[in-house]
Amino acid sequence: MKEISEKARPGTAGTDEILTLKQFADYLKCHPSSLYRLIRDGDVPYFRLGSDYRFQKSTIDNWIRNKTRARARG
């Protein structure tokens, strides 16, 4: 039987983790209503799982890096 590596297993690798809205708000240290505004305005990458919002941590980390660079450049 072929063993699945930790990296290939969804939700177990650090940056491949899928976050709920509350987990994402905790990660950014912001209020969930701030995230709903970002979602509504199309400013943050997300996907839907039924009626819930989900966020891929690696995509979010990249989004943060891009936003940080854009702000730093001015």
Sequence and secondary structure as in RCSB ss.txt:
>XXXX:A:sequence
MKEISEKARPGTAGTDEILTLKQFADYLKCHPSSLYRLIRDGDVPYFRLGSDYRFQKSTIDNWIRNKTRARARG
>XXXX:A:secstr
     TTTSTTTSSTT EEEHHHHHHHHTS HHHHHHHHHTT S  EEETTEEEEEHHHHHHHHHHHHHHHHH 
